[in-house]
Amino acid sequence: MSKRYTITAALPYTNGPIHIGHLAGVYVPADIYARYKRLTGNDVAFICGSDEHGVPITIKAKKEGVSPQDIVDKYHAIIKKSFVDFGITFDNYSRTSAKIHHDTASEFFKTLYDKHEFVEEVTEQLYDAEANQFLADRFVTGTCPKCGNEEAYGDQCENCGSSLNATDLINPKSAITGNVPTLKETKHWFLPLNKHEDFLKEWILKGHKKDWKPNVYGQVKSWIDDGLRPRAVTRDLDWGIPVPVPGGEGKVLYVWFDAPIGYISSTKEWAKREGKDWEPYWKDKDTKLVHFIGKDNIVFHCIMFPAMLKAEGSYILPDNVPANEFLNLEGKKLSTSKNWAVWLPDYLEDFPNQQDVLRYALTANAPESKDNDFTWKDFQARNNNELVAIFGNFINRVVVLTNKYYDGIVPEASEFSEVDNKTLATIKAYPSVIESSLERYRFREASQELMNLARLGNKYLADEEPWKLVKTDGTRTKTIMFVALQIASALATLCEPFLPFTSTKLKSILNTDDNSWSDISTKDILIPSEHQIGKGELLFSKIEDKTIQEQLDKLEASKKVNEAANKEIEPQKDIIVFEDFTKLDMRVGTILEAEKMPKTKKLLMLKVDTGIDTRTIVSGIAESFTPEEVIGKQVTVLVNLAPRALRGVESEGMILMTETPEGKLVFVNPDTTVNSGLQIS
């Protein structure tokens, strides 16, 4: 029976593009679910938008010397285009800087305010007198009181993961001026989550014990068992939605409060455009509300947002919040600040028309119950060994043989064998098999069931061998090809949630778009005899080792560039007097010979003409230069450094080196050829 679904995907934060962690955690499973629900005849509103408020955006704007609006405009456009190009089928993609969102969030706040659902408190918060502003959590750094990390933020220590208040930090400093902040009184409104503890225990801990994922249920239970406390819904900041009540001057709604309301405002925007009534999608008890998020958003969507909706009184609560865990990259935690990520715009550029390969790789390896690792080698294997060798191979054989034997016309079947009947019955079972996995939010499992249908096709062809039978039994061959084409037609429909671009291409090849999800299990014939199919074309192509190595090299290079860009300049050393400097004897030298030091990776043994003699110098540059590259180079040598034995070889001096922004070693040497032995002063 048809049902109404409001499906939301976490609002991406507009201070950078989308990466594969976001896709695996939220957007690919959400899109699979939305596509599946549409295919099964349901009324779906798939809702998202850009999250454009909060401190990280103001920090980025300050760093780049632009306005926060400039930052969100830039990344909103990038993110929205990436989603479209990748085939994410949002019914509406809005933004929280839009007027409709400001109005909706303000109205929501005022409703709770008028119902006395907030408590007002005057608290002491950190204040930067020089900047003349209160310091929001990310504008404060200091030492974590729990693990001693000296670079903890005012809301969280990224070293130990502890949630903090800015006033908890030891030796706090303003991220704006570097000054030590003072405490100053300020008034804010708080949502008393403790007031909603009994409701949350009843609704989640009892009501959703069996149908919510263990990782979600466990995190929520831990928070509730620890005791809920009032949480500020306003803050002192100038970027965000102004607090719409007396006394709210200079304050905005906290981003955790305003962002989830973005789902509602985005739905309103969609409904207005489509001429629909938005309220049934949020207020009708027969509507099923599902939030797709990452594990870092579980508390906000399972405790705070439901408490807000319950306090307002007219909204439905989420039926499920199937949050995923985190995706790592090549064995390391994904990090946007360290540029250890695969960015969606880059992928779309480097792998044109291969959106489905990434969708499949991320789904087949989705971090559904624990953190998982994305590797380029696994991506290659998923493509070559599964999409190409199983799915693509089956379709290619069916289409090529149909064109070869029957000029692309679906042959007429004769009497079905026991194997044929069993195969046709198995095809009919697949929609419910895949559906069972999807209804339990097991997208990995569902993707493998889809691949099993392609495996069934390959096994059927391999067992029946129509390429041999065609020489001796034309009638039987026609029946075999008829059955194989039914499998191909089923795949064209059932793969649509997982491989939408492939589905479109396959339907074009088969010249059919008639079958719905339910048709696969109810119709005896999915593609009829005498139907004309098109010529074959490859659905997937093999990805070579060279392409994968390029991605690994690119990843490593971008990490080095970012490390260099964020590398702190060493502070000035202690002051010396002129006489100290004159003790250094630096001269131009020429490298005459070079060879690698045995049993080491880093050391080269150099024979250097210093102008005053020829001497041996051992230098740790072997990972950056081959011996052949350095012979004949003019270098700067500290010649009066005391000799030092390195692996049994006495080194008499030091070659001066520095690093490029990319982390590459370079020689500090004269830019024109000069005589060896000339002093540098």
C-alpha positions as CSV (number, residue, x, y, z in Angstrom):
1,M,0.0,0.0,0.0
2,S,1.2,3.5,-0.9
3,K,2.6,5.6,2.0
4,R,3.9,9.1,2.5
5,Y,7.6,9.4,3.4
6,T,9.6,12.4,4.5
7,I,13.2,11.4,4.0
8,T,15.9,13.9,5.2
9,A,19.7,13.8,4.6
10,A,22.0,15.7,7.0
11,L,22.5,19.3,5.9
12,P,26.1,19.5,4.7
13,Y,28.1,22.3,6.3
14,T,29.1,24.9,3.7
15,N,32.8,25.5,4.6
16,G,34.1,22.9,2.0
17,P,33.0,20.5,-0.7
18,I,31.5,17.0,-0.2
19,H,33.9,14.0,0.3
20,I,33.4,10.3,0.2
21,G,32.9,10.1,4.0
22,H,29.8,12.3,3.6
23,L,28.6,10.1,0.7
24,A,29.1,6.8,2.4
25,G,27.7,7.9,5.7
26,V,24.6,9.8,4.5
27,Y,23.9,10.7,0.9
28,V,24.3,7.4,-1.0
29,P,22.1,5.3,1.4
30,A,19.6,8.1,1.6
31,D,19.3,8.3,-2.1
32,I,19.1,4.5,-2.5
33,Y,16.2,4.5,0.0
34,A,14.4,7.5,-1.6
35,R,14.7,6.0,-5.1
36,Y,13.5,2.6,-3.8
37,K,10.5,4.2,-2.1
38,R,9.5,6.0,-5.3
39,L,9.9,2.9,-7.4
40,T,7.5,1.0,-5.0
41,G,4.9,3.7,-5.6
42,N,5.2,5.8,-2.4
43,D,4.7,9.5,-2.0
44,V,8.3,10.7,-1.2
45,A,9.7,14.1,-0.2
46,F,13.5,13.7,-0.1
47,I,14.8,16.9,1.6
48,C,18.1,18.5,2.2
49,G,19.9,21.8,2.0
50,S,23.1,23.7,3.0
51,D,23.8,24.4,6.7
52,E,25.2,27.9,6.5
53,H,25.5,29.3,10.0
54,G,27.9,28.7,12.8
55,V,31.4,29.6,14.0
56,P,33.6,27.6,11.6
57,I,32.2,29.7,8.7
58,T,33.0,33.0,10.4
59,I,36.5,31.7,11.2
60,K,37.0,30.7,7.5
61,A,35.7,34.1,6.4
62,K,38.1,35.9,8.7
63,K,41.0,33.8,7.5
64,E,40.2,34.5,3.8
65,G,39.3,38.2,4.3
66,V,35.8,37.8,3.0
67,S,32.3,37.8,4.4
68,P,30.5,34.7,5.8
69,Q,28.0,35.1,3.0
70,D,30.8,34.9,0.4
71,I,31.9,31.6,1.9
72,V,28.4,30.0,2.0
73,D,27.6,31.2,-1.5
74,K,30.7,29.6,-2.8
75,Y,30.3,26.2,-1.2
76,H,26.5,26.0,-1.5
77,A,27.0,26.3,-5.3
78,I,29.8,23.7,-5.3
79,I,27.9,21.2,-3.1
80,K,24.6,21.6,-4.9
81,K,26.2,21.0,-8.3
82,S,28.1,18.0,-7.0
83,F,24.9,16.3,-5.8
84,V,23.2,16.9,-9.1
85,D,26.2,15.5,-11.1
86,F,26.4,12.5,-8.8
87,G,22.8,11.7,-9.2
88,I,21.5,12.4,-5.7
89,T,17.7,12.9,-6.3
90,F,16.7,15.5,-3.7
91,D,13.2,16.8,-4.2
92,N,14.5,20.0,-2.7
93,Y,17.9,21.3,-1.9
94,S,17.6,24.6,0.1
95,R,19.9,26.6,2.3
96,T,19.6,28.0,5.9
97,S,20.5,31.5,4.8
98,A,17.3,31.6,2.8
99,K,14.5,33.9,4.0
100,I,12.0,31.0,4.2
101,H,14.4,29.3,6.7
102,H,15.0,32.4,8.8
103,D,11.2,32.9,9.0
104,T,10.5,29.3,9.8
105,A,13.2,29.0,12.5
106,S,12.2,32.4,14.1
107,E,8.6,31.2,14.2
108,F,9.6,27.9,15.7
109,F,11.6,29.7,18.4
110,K,8.8,32.1,19.2
111,T,6.3,29.3,19.5
112,L,8.5,27.6,22.1
113,Y,9.2,30.9,23.8
114,D,5.5,31.8,24.1
115,K,4.8,28.3,25.5
116,H,7.5,28.9,28.2
117,E,9.5,25.9,27.0
118,F,12.8,27.7,27.5
119,V,14.6,28.8,30.6
120,E,16.5,32.0,30.8
121,E,19.8,32.0,32.5
122,V,22.6,34.6,33.1
123,T,25.9,32.8,32.8
124,E,29.5,33.8,32.7
125,Q,31.2,33.3,29.3
126,L,34.6,34.0,28.0
127,Y,35.0,37.5,26.5
128,D,37.8,39.0,24.4
129,A,38.0,42.7,25.4
130,E,40.3,43.6,22.5
131,A,37.9,42.1,19.9
132,N,35.0,43.4,21.9
133,Q,33.0,40.2,21.7
134,F,32.0,37.0,23.5
135,L,33.9,34.0,22.3
136,A,31.9,31.2,20.8
137,D,33.3,27.7,21.5
138,R,35.5,27.5,18.3
139,F,37.0,30.9,19.0
140,V,38.6,29.5,22.2
141,T,41.5,27.1,22.4
142,G,43.3,25.8,25.4
143,T,44.4,22.6,27.3
144,C,41.9,19.8,27.6
145,P,41.3,19.1,31.3
146,K,40.8,15.4,30.5
147,C,43.7,14.4,28.3
148,G,46.1,17.4,28.4
149,N,45.9,18.2,24.7
150,E,47.0,21.8,24.4
151,E,45.0,22.5,21.2
152,A,41.5,21.6,22.4
153,Y,38.5,23.7,21.3
154,G,35.9,25.3,23.5
155,D,33.3,22.7,22.6
156,Q,35.4,19.6,22.0
157,C,38.8,18.0,22.3
158,E,39.6,16.3,19.0
159,N,42.3,14.3,20.7
160,C,40.2,12.4,23.2
161,G,36.7,13.2,21.8
162,S,35.4,14.7,25.1
163,S,32.6,17.3,24.9
164,L,33.7,20.5,26.7
165,N,32.5,23.9,27.6
166,A,34.9,26.8,26.8
167,T,35.1,27.6,30.5
168,D,36.5,24.0,31.1
169,L,39.7,24.7,29.2
170,I,42.9,25.2,31.1
171,N,44.9,28.3,30.0
172,P,42.2,29.4,27.4
173,K,43.2,31.8,24.7
174,S,41.2,33.8,22.2
175,A,41.6,32.4,18.6
176,I,40.9,36.0,17.4
177,T,43.6,38.0,19.2
178,G,45.6,35.4,21.1
179,N,44.7,37.2,24.4
180,V,43.7,35.5,27.6
181,P,39.9,36.1,27.8
182,T,38.0,37.2,30.8
183,L,34.6,36.1,32.2
184,K,31.6,38.3,31.5
185,E,27.9,37.8,32.3
186,T,25.5,37.3,29.4
187,K,21.9,36.1,29.2
188,H,20.8,33.2,27.1
189,W,17.8,30.9,26.5
190,F,18.1,27.2,27.2
191,L,16.1,24.1,26.2
192,P,15.7,22.1,29.4
193,L,16.4,18.6,27.9
194,N,16.1,17.2,31.4
195,K,12.3,18.1,31.3
196,H,12.0,15.7,28.4
197,E,13.9,12.7,29.8
198,D,10.8,10.6,30.7
199,F,9.4,11.1,27.2
200,L,12.7,10.2,25.5
201,K,13.0,7.1,27.7
202,E,9.6,5.9,26.8
203,W,9.8,6.9,23.1
204,I,13.3,5.6,22.3
205,L,14.5,3.3,25.0
206,K,11.3,1.3,25.1
207,G,9.6,2.2,21.8
208,H,12.6,1.7,19.5
209,K,14.7,-0.9,21.2
210,K,14.1,-3.4,18.5
211,D,13.9,-1.4,15.3
212,W,16.7,1.2,15.6
213,K,20.3,0.3,14.8
214,P,22.4,-0.8,17.8
215,N,25.0,1.9,17.3
216,V,22.3,4.6,17.3
217,Y,20.3,3.1,20.2
218,G,23.5,2.6,22.3
219,Q,24.7,6.2,21.9
220,V,21.3,7.6,22.8
221,K,20.9,5.3,25.8
222,S,24.3,6.4,27.0
223,W,23.4,10.1,26.9
224,I,20.0,9.6,28.6
225,D,21.5,7.3,31.3
226,D,24.1,10.0,32.0
227,G,21.3,12.5,32.7
228,L,20.2,15.3,30.3
229,R,20.9,18.9,31.1
230,P,19.6,22.2,29.7
231,R,21.3,23.3,26.5
232,A,21.7,26.8,25.2
233,V,19.7,27.6,22.1
234,T,21.1,31.1,21.6
235,R,24.6,32.5,21.5
236,D,26.5,35.8,21.2
237,L,27.4,36.0,17.5
238,D,26.6,38.2,14.6
239,W,26.3,35.5,11.9
240,G,23.1,33.5,12.1
241,I,19.3,34.0,12.7
242,P,18.7,36.9,15.1
243,V,16.9,35.9,18.3
244,P,13.4,37.2,17.6
245,V,12.3,38.2,21.2
246,P,13.0,41.2,23.5
247,G,16.5,41.0,24.9
248,G,17.8,39.0,21.9
249,E,19.8,41.9,20.5
250,G,23.3,40.8,19.4
251,K,22.4,37.2,19.7
252,V,21.6,34.5,17.2
253,L,20.0,31.0,17.3
254,Y,22.5,28.3,18.1
255,V,23.2,26.4,14.8
256,W,22.3,23.1,16.5
257,F,18.8,24.5,17.0
258,D,18.3,26.2,13.7
259,A,19.9,23.6,11.3
260,P,17.3,20.7,11.8
261,I,14.5,23.2,11.3
262,G,16.1,23.5,7.9
263,Y,14.4,20.2,7.0
264,I,11.0,21.9,7.6
265,S,11.8,25.1,5.8
266,S,13.2,23.1,2.8
267,T,10.0,21.1,2.7
268,K,7.9,24.3,2.7
269,E,10.0,25.7,-0.2
270,W,9.5,22.5,-2.2
271,A,5.7,22.3,-1.4
272,K,5.2,26.0,-2.4
273,R,7.0,25.4,-5.7
274,E,5.1,22.2,-6.5
275,G,1.7,23.5,-5.3
276,K,1.5,21.1,-2.4
277,D,0.5,21.4,1.2
278,W,3.7,20.9,3.3
279,E,2.0,20.1,6.6
280,P,1.1,16.4,6.0
281,Y,4.8,15.7,5.4
282,W,5.6,16.8,8.9
283,K,2.3,16.7,10.9
284,D,0.3,13.7,9.7
285,K,0.8,10.6,11.9
286,D,0.6,8.4,8.9
287,T,3.7,10.0,7.4
288,K,7.0,8.1,8.0
289,L,9.8,10.4,8.9
290,V,13.4,9.0,8.4
291,H,16.6,10.9,9.1
292,F,19.8,9.8,7.3
293,I,22.9,11.1,9.2
294,G,26.4,10.3,10.3
295,K,27.2,9.1,13.8
296,D,28.4,12.6,14.9
297,N,24.8,13.8,14.5
298,I,23.0,11.1,16.4
299,V,22.4,13.0,19.6
300,F,21.1,16.0,17.7
301,H,18.5,14.0,15.7
302,C,17.5,11.5,18.4
303,I,17.4,13.6,21.5
304,M,17.5,17.4,20.8
305,F,15.4,17.7,17.6
306,P,12.7,15.3,18.9
307,A,12.6,17.3,22.2
308,M,12.1,20.5,20.1
309,L,9.4,18.8,18.0
310,K,7.7,17.4,21.1
311,A,7.8,20.8,22.9
312,E,6.3,22.5,19.8
313,G,3.5,20.0,19.9
314,S,2.2,19.6,16.4
315,Y,4.9,17.6,14.6
316,I,5.5,13.9,14.1
317,L,8.6,12.3,15.4
318,P,11.2,10.3,13.3
319,D,10.3,6.7,12.7
320,N,13.9,5.8,12.3
321,V,17.4,7.4,12.3
322,P,19.6,4.9,10.5
323,A,22.9,6.6,11.2
324,N,26.1,5.2,9.8
325,E,29.6,5.1,11.4
326,F,32.7,6.8,9.9
327,L,34.6,6.0,6.7
328,N,38.3,6.0,6.9
329,L,40.6,6.5,3.9
330,E,43.6,4.2,3.2
331,G,43.8,3.2,6.9
332,K,43.7,6.8,8.3
333,K,40.9,8.9,9.6
334,L,39.4,11.2,7.0
335,S,40.5,14.8,7.7
336,T,39.4,17.8,5.7
337,S,41.9,20.1,7.5
338,K,44.7,17.8,6.6
339,N,43.3,17.2,3.1
340,W,43.2,13.5,3.7
341,A,40.0,13.0,1.6
342,V,38.6,12.1,-1.8
343,W,36.5,15.1,-2.8
344,L,33.4,14.5,-4.9
345,P,34.1,17.3,-7.4
346,D,37.6,15.8,-8.0
347,Y,36.2,12.3,-8.4
348,L,33.6,13.5,-10.9
349,E,36.4,15.2,-12.9
350,D,38.9,12.2,-12.7
351,F,36.3,9.5,-13.4
352,P,33.8,11.0,-15.9
353,N,30.6,9.0,-16.3
354,Q,31.6,6.6,-13.5
355,Q,29.3,7.8,-10.8
356,D,27.9,4.4,-10.3
357,V,31.3,2.8,-9.6
358,L,31.8,5.0,-6.6
359,R,28.1,4.6,-5.5
360,Y,28.6,0.8,-5.6
361,A,32.0,0.7,-3.9
362,L,30.7,2.9,-1.1
363,T,27.6,0.9,-0.7
364,A,29.3,-2.5,-0.8
365,N,31.7,-1.3,1.9
366,A,29.4,1.0,3.8
367,P,30.2,1.7,7.5
368,E,26.8,0.6,8.7
369,S,27.7,-0.9,12.0
370,K,31.3,0.0,12.5
371,D,33.9,2.3,11.0
372,N,35.1,1.0,7.6
373,D,38.1,1.8,5.4
374,F,37.9,3.0,1.8
375,T,41.0,2.1,-0.3
376,W,41.6,2.8,-4.0
377,K,42.6,-0.9,-4.4
378,D,39.2,-2.1,-3.1
379,F,37.5,0.5,-5.3
380,Q,39.3,-1.0,-8.3
381,A,38.5,-4.6,-7.2
382,R,34.8,-3.8,-6.8
383,N,34.7,-2.3,-10.3
384,N,36.8,-4.9,-12.1
385,N,35.8,-8.1,-10.3
386,E,32.1,-7.3,-9.7
387,L,30.7,-4.5,-11.9
388,V,32.7,-5.5,-14.9
389,A,33.2,-9.2,-14.5
390,I,29.8,-10.1,-13.1
391,F,27.1,-7.5,-13.9
392,G,28.6,-6.0,-17.0
393,N,29.8,-9.4,-18.4
394,F,26.3,-10.9,-18.1
395,I,24.5,-8.0,-19.8
396,N,27.2,-7.9,-22.5
397,R,26.8,-11.6,-23.3
398,V,23.0,-11.5,-23.5
399,V,22.9,-8.4,-25.7
400,V,25.7,-9.5,-28.0
401,L,24.3,-13.0,-28.5
402,T,20.7,-11.7,-29.1
403,N,22.0,-9.3,-31.8
404,K,24.2,-12.1,-33.2
405,Y,21.6,-14.8,-33.4
406,Y,18.4,-12.9,-33.8
407,D,19.3,-9.4,-35.1
408,G,18.4,-8.0,-31.7
409,I,14.8,-9.4,-31.6
410,V,13.8,-11.2,-28.4
411,P,13.2,-14.8,-29.5
412,E,10.1,-16.8,-28.7
413,A,10.4,-19.3,-25.9
414,S,9.3,-22.9,-26.3
415,E,8.8,-25.4,-23.5
416,F,10.6,-24.4,-20.2
417,S,12.9,-26.9,-18.5
418,E,13.0,-27.4,-14.8
419,V,16.1,-25.1,-14.7
420,D,14.2,-22.4,-16.7
421,N,11.2,-22.5,-14.3
422,K,13.4,-22.4,-11.3
423,T,15.4,-19.4,-12.7
424,L,12.2,-17.5,-13.6
425,A,10.8,-18.2,-10.1
426,T,14.0,-16.9,-8.6
427,I,13.8,-13.7,-10.6
428,K,10.4,-13.1,-9.1
429,A,11.7,-13.5,-5.5
430,Y,14.4,-10.9,-5.9
431,P,12.3,-7.7,-5.3
432,S,11.2,-9.0,-1.9
433,V,14.7,-10.2,-1.0
434,I,16.2,-6.8,-1.8
435,E,13.3,-5.0,-0.2
436,S,13.8,-6.9,3.0
437,S,17.3,-5.6,3.3
438,L,16.4,-2.0,2.4
439,E,13.6,-1.9,4.9
440,R,16.1,-2.8,7.6
441,Y,18.5,-0.2,6.2
442,R,21.1,-2.9,5.3
443,F,22.3,-1.3,2.1
444,R,25.4,-3.4,1.8
445,E,23.4,-6.6,2.0
446,A,20.9,-5.2,-0.6
447,S,23.7,-4.3,-3.0
448,Q,25.1,-7.9,-2.8
449,E,21.6,-9.4,-3.4
450,L,21.4,-7.3,-6.6
451,M,24.8,-8.6,-7.6
452,N,23.6,-12.2,-6.8
453,L,20.9,-11.7,-9.5
454,A,23.7,-10.9,-12.0
455,R,25.6,-14.0,-10.7
456,L,22.4,-16.1,-11.3
457,G,22.4,-14.8,-14.9
458,N,26.1,-15.7,-15.5
459,K,25.6,-19.2,-14.0
460,Y,22.5,-19.8,-16.1
461,L,24.4,-19.0,-19.3
462,A,27.5,-20.9,-18.3
463,D,25.4,-24.0,-17.4
464,E,23.1,-23.9,-20.5
465,E,25.9,-22.8,-23.0
466,P,23.7,-21.3,-25.8
467,W,26.8,-20.6,-27.9
468,K,27.2,-24.4,-28.2
469,L,23.5,-25.4,-28.5
470,V,22.9,-22.9,-31.3
471,K,24.7,-25.2,-33.6
472,T,22.5,-28.2,-32.8
473,D,19.3,-27.1,-31.1
474,G,18.0,-23.7,-32.2
475,T,14.7,-24.1,-30.4
476,R,16.3,-24.7,-27.1
477,T,18.7,-21.8,-27.7
478,K,15.8,-19.4,-28.2
479,T,14.3,-20.4,-24.9
480,I,17.6,-19.9,-23.1
481,M,18.1,-16.5,-24.5
482,F,14.5,-15.6,-23.7
483,V,15.1,-16.5,-20.0
484,A,18.4,-14.6,-20.0
485,L,16.7,-11.5,-21.3
486,Q,14.1,-11.7,-18.5
487,I,17.0,-11.6,-16.0
488,A,18.6,-8.6,-17.8
489,S,15.2,-6.8,-17.8
490,A,14.8,-7.4,-14.0
491,L,18.3,-6.1,-13.4
492,A,17.5,-2.9,-15.3
493,T,14.7,-2.1,-12.9
494,L,16.2,-3.5,-9.6
495,C,19.6,-1.8,-10.0
496,E,18.0,1.7,-10.3
497,P,18.3,2.7,-6.6
498,F,22.0,1.5,-6.5
499,L,23.2,2.1,-10.0
500,P,20.9,4.8,-11.5
501,F,23.1,5.8,-14.5
502,T,23.6,2.1,-15.3
503,S,19.9,1.5,-15.1
504,T,19.2,4.3,-17.6
505,K,21.8,3.0,-20.0
506,L,20.6,-0.6,-19.7
507,K,17.0,0.4,-20.2
508,S,18.1,2.2,-23.3
509,I,20.0,-0.9,-24.6
510,L,17.0,-3.1,-23.9
511,N,14.7,-0.4,-25.4
512,T,12.3,-0.8,-22.5
513,D,11.2,1.3,-19.5
514,D,7.9,-0.4,-18.8
515,N,8.6,-2.4,-15.6
516,S,7.9,-1.2,-12.1
517,W,9.5,-2.7,-9.0
518,S,6.4,-4.8,-8.3
519,D,6.2,-6.0,-11.9
520,I,9.4,-8.0,-11.4
521,S,7.7,-10.3,-8.9
522,T,4.2,-10.3,-10.5
523,K,4.7,-10.4,-14.3
524,D,5.5,-13.6,-16.1
525,I,7.1,-11.8,-19.0
526,L,9.3,-8.7,-18.5
527,I,10.5,-8.3,-22.0
528,P,8.3,-10.0,-24.7
529,S,9.1,-12.0,-27.8
530,E,9.5,-10.0,-31.0
531,H,10.7,-6.9,-28.9
532,Q,13.6,-5.2,-30.6
533,I,16.6,-4.4,-28.4
534,G,19.5,-2.1,-29.2
535,K,23.1,-2.8,-29.9
536,G,25.5,-3.6,-27.1
537,E,27.7,-1.1,-25.3
538,L,29.8,-1.7,-22.2
539,L,28.1,-0.7,-19.0
540,F,31.4,-0.6,-17.1
541,S,35.1,-0.5,-18.1
542,K,38.1,-1.9,-16.4
543,I,40.1,0.4,-14.2
544,E,43.9,0.0,-14.7
545,D,46.6,0.0,-12.0
546,K,48.0,3.2,-13.5
547,T,44.8,5.1,-12.8
548,I,44.7,3.9,-9.2
549,Q,48.3,4.8,-8.6
550,E,47.6,8.3,-9.9
551,Q,44.9,8.7,-7.2
552,L,47.2,7.4,-4.5
553,D,50.0,9.8,-5.7
554,K,47.5,12.7,-5.8
555,L,46.3,11.9,-2.3
556,E,49.8,11.8,-0.9
557,A,50.8,15.0,-2.8
558,S,47.8,17.0,-1.6
559,K,48.5,15.9,2.0
560,K,52.1,17.1,1.7
561,V,51.0,20.4,0.3
562,N,48.5,20.9,3.0
563,E,51.0,19.9,5.7
564,A,53.5,22.4,4.3
565,A,50.8,25.1,4.1
566,N,49.8,24.5,7.8
567,K,53.4,23.9,9.0
568,E,54.2,26.4,11.7
569,I,57.1,28.6,11.0
570,E,59.8,27.9,13.6
571,P,60.2,30.7,16.0
572,Q,63.3,32.8,16.0
573,K,66.2,31.2,17.9
574,D,68.0,33.0,20.7
575,I,69.8,36.2,19.8
576,I,73.4,35.9,18.9
577,V,76.1,38.5,18.5
578,F,78.1,39.3,15.3
579,E,81.1,37.5,16.7
580,D,79.0,34.2,17.0
581,F,78.1,34.5,13.3
582,T,81.7,35.0,12.2
583,K,82.6,31.7,13.7
584,L,80.7,29.9,11.0
585,D,82.8,29.2,7.9
586,M,80.4,28.6,5.0
587,R,81.8,28.1,1.5
588,V,80.7,27.2,-2.0
589,G,81.5,23.6,-2.7
590,T,81.1,21.2,-5.7
591,I,79.9,17.6,-5.4
592,L,82.5,15.4,-7.2
593,E,81.2,11.9,-6.3
594,A,78.1,10.5,-4.6
595,E,77.0,7.0,-3.6
596,K,74.4,5.5,-1.3
597,M,75.4,4.5,2.1
598,P,74.9,0.7,2.4
599,K,72.0,-0.6,4.5
600,T,70.4,2.9,4.8
601,K,67.5,4.6,3.0
602,K,68.4,8.2,3.8
603,L,72.1,8.7,3.6
604,L,74.4,9.6,0.7
605,M,78.2,9.7,0.9
606,L,79.4,12.7,-0.9
607,K,83.0,13.8,-2.0
608,V,82.9,17.6,-2.0
609,D,85.5,20.0,-3.4
610,T,85.4,22.9,-0.8
611,G,88.1,24.9,-2.5
612,I,90.4,24.3,0.4
613,D,90.3,20.5,0.2
614,T,88.3,17.5,-1.0
615,R,86.4,15.9,1.9
616,T,83.7,13.3,2.7
617,I,80.3,14.6,3.9
618,V,77.4,12.3,4.8
619,S,74.0,13.9,4.0
620,G,70.5,12.6,4.7
621,I,69.1,13.3,1.2
622,A,69.0,9.9,-0.4
623,E,65.2,9.8,-0.4
624,S,65.0,13.0,-2.4
625,F,68.0,12.7,-4.8
626,T,69.8,9.9,-6.6
627,P,73.6,9.9,-6.6
628,E,73.6,10.8,-10.3
629,E,71.4,13.8,-9.8
630,V,73.8,15.5,-7.3
631,I,77.1,15.0,-9.0
632,G,78.4,18.3,-10.3
633,K,76.0,20.4,-8.2
634,Q,77.3,23.5,-6.4
635,V,76.2,23.6,-2.8
636,T,76.7,25.6,0.4
637,V,78.9,23.8,2.9
638,L,79.5,24.5,6.6
639,V,83.2,23.5,6.5
640,N,84.2,24.1,10.1
641,L,81.6,21.8,11.7
642,A,83.3,19.3,14.0
643,P,83.6,15.9,12.3
644,R,81.1,13.3,13.2
645,A,81.0,9.5,12.6
646,L,77.9,8.3,10.8
647,R,77.7,4.5,10.4
648,G,81.5,4.2,10.6
649,V,82.1,7.0,8.0
650,E,83.5,10.3,9.3
651,S,81.5,13.3,8.0
652,E,83.4,16.5,7.8
653,G,80.9,19.3,7.3
654,M,77.2,19.9,6.5
655,I,75.4,20.7,3.2
656,L,72.8,23.4,3.7
657,M,69.2,22.4,2.6
658,T,65.6,23.7,2.9
659,E,62.2,22.5,1.9
660,T,59.7,23.7,-0.7
661,P,56.0,24.2,0.3
662,E,55.4,20.7,-1.1
663,G,57.9,19.3,1.4
664,K,60.6,18.6,-1.3
665,L,64.2,19.1,-0.2
666,V,66.2,21.6,-2.2
667,F,69.8,22.8,-2.0
668,V,70.7,26.3,-0.8
669,N,73.2,27.2,-3.4
670,P,74.4,30.2,-5.5
671,D,72.2,31.0,-8.6
672,T,75.2,31.4,-10.8
673,T,78.3,29.3,-11.2
674,V,81.2,30.5,-9.0
675,N,84.5,29.1,-7.9
676,S,84.6,26.4,-5.2
677,G,85.9,27.7,-1.9
678,L,84.4,31.2,-2.1
679,Q,83.2,32.2,1.4
680,I,79.6,33.1,2.2
681,S,79.2,36.0,4.5
